[in-house]
Every structure is written in structure tokens, then in C-alpha cells.
Amino acid sequence: MPLWKRLRPLKRIISKFSQYLQSIKYSNMSPTPILANTLDEVIARLEAIISHSIQHKDRCGYFAALYYKVTLKVKEGIAAGQFGDGVNIARLDVQFANRYFHAYDQWQQGKPVTKSWEVAFTAAKKRSCIILQHLLLGMNAHINLDLGIATCEIADGDIDNLRVDYNNINLILSSLTYGVISQLNLLSPFMSILGFRGTTSNSMLVQFSLANARDGSWCFAEALALRQGQDYGEFILQRDKEIAGLGDSLVHNRGFLKIGVWLIHLFEKKDVRYVIDVLNDGRKPYMKELKGFK
């Protein structure tokens, strides 16, 4: 039998393996699996993640606790009529959350996730990372990558109509994020002493720059809306690679920043259950019936 005929089975195996790798490559890109359909379902899923994290002492619960506050605030704002189009805000918020739920479920099942979320979830296993790093890593993957994808997916070809809703979501993200980080003194007494909440050049918040992240994610959404076919997935993959690099820089510090993180970690609260409980203390003020949207 000729050699080329003998190699046919091997070629088929290689071809199938290549197709499998390609499916993994795009499995977390788009479209976003719909795991929650309403804000109430988003809140319920976040509560489940927080409970699971407390039970298993999983640091993934740090970001979930922050996200829980954000979602409650969004629902409260819609019910109070803060936004011009509450329905659109809810749609964007739910689609946005589904990106996170999909990544979280994939990771829990040992399946591939975007590189940005892989950096965040991997860091959650490290005792050496401080609480602020865990929060920023979650925000990095979710805002810098997921928000642009979610915005593009629900735009129905007219992304400009979502700009106001997008900005409203970002205002909530910004206000609550800085509020939570300001409360970290209870958990990280050395944060304020070393200027990690201030405006110095060594501040992790300044280096991360949430304002730039939000603006960047909108530019990403606009550029993504122009892509079609394979170019769409490739563009997301390139963005994911860049955002994962930013996440790596948040984990692997140098110079004074590295020393500062080490000192903060030295005196920081390390009981995962206690940290999640403190970060989740914002639940109580919002435990009331919010009418208008679900």
C-alpha cells in the first residue's frame, strides 16, 4: 500500500484535532450564551456564586460580591426612573452579566475561557494577590473585554443608539467601584498609607485607569461592530490577548509597587469568608421590593 494511503487515517486525526482546537479558540467569543434573562435572574445567579464562594473559600467571590452591588444599584435606578430607557439598560446589563456567568461556569467545569478571565480566575487561587488585585482583575476582564462584546451583540446593527445606555452603566460601575475600594481600609489597613487609593504615580487605580478602560471598551465595541465572519472572532481574540496582558501586569508588579503589594498583603485580612462578607455588606440596604423591572 502506498505511503500516502497509509497516512490517511493520521491526516483525518490531525484534521479533527485542528477543528477541535479551532472550536476551543472561538468557544468563548460570541454569541454569548443566555444563562439569565432578567435582572432578577442575574441577581439570583450572583447570590449563588457568592454562596458557593463562601462555602468553598473561593476568592472568585470577591468580584461576585462587587458585581452584586452593581446589579442591585442598576435595578434600583431603573425602578426609580433614573434612565431614559430602562428596558434597554436592563437588556445591556443582562447580556453583560451573561458574559461573566458563561466564563465562570466554563472555569468551574474545567473548560476553556477567554485569556482575560483565565488570568483573573487563576489569580483567585493565589494567596499572594491582594483583595484589590482580585477586584481589578475581574473588572479588567469584564469591562475591557466583555462589555464591548455585550454592547455589540444587542446593538442590532446600530451601536450609536446604545451610547447613552452604555454611559449610564459605566457611571454606576464607576461610582460603586470607587465606593467599595474606599471601604477596603477595613480589610487592607496599609492601602491608604501606601497611597494605593490616592493620586500618586504608584497608585494601582491610576495605573489601571477605569475611565480609560470604559472609553477603550466603547471604542472596541464600535470597531467590533464593523467586523463580520471570521474577522469578528479574530478581532476579539486579539483584544482578549491585549487585555490578558494588562491583567498580567496587575498581578506581576515591579519596584515600589511590588513592595507595596507585599506590605499590604502582609497586614491584609486573609479569611476568604470574612472578606466576602465585608464586600457583600451592601446587600442589606437594597433588600427591598423594587418595582418596575425584573
Buried (B, 14 or more C-beta within 10 A) or exposed (E): EEEEEEEEEEEEEEEEEEEEEEEEEBBBBBEBEEBBEBBBBBBEBBBEBBEBBBEEEBBBBBBBBBBBBBBBBBBBBBBEEBBEBBEBBBBBBBBBBBBBBBBBBBBBEEEBBBBBBBBBBBBBEEEEBBBBBBBBBBBBBBBBBBBBBBBBBBBEEEBEEBEBBBEBBBEBBBEBBEEBBEBBEEBBEBBEBBBBBEEEEBBBBBBBEBEEBBEBBBEBBBEBBEBEEEEBBBBBBEBBEBBBEBBBBBBEBEEEBEEBBEBBBEEBBEEBBEBBBBBBBBBEEBEEEBEEBB
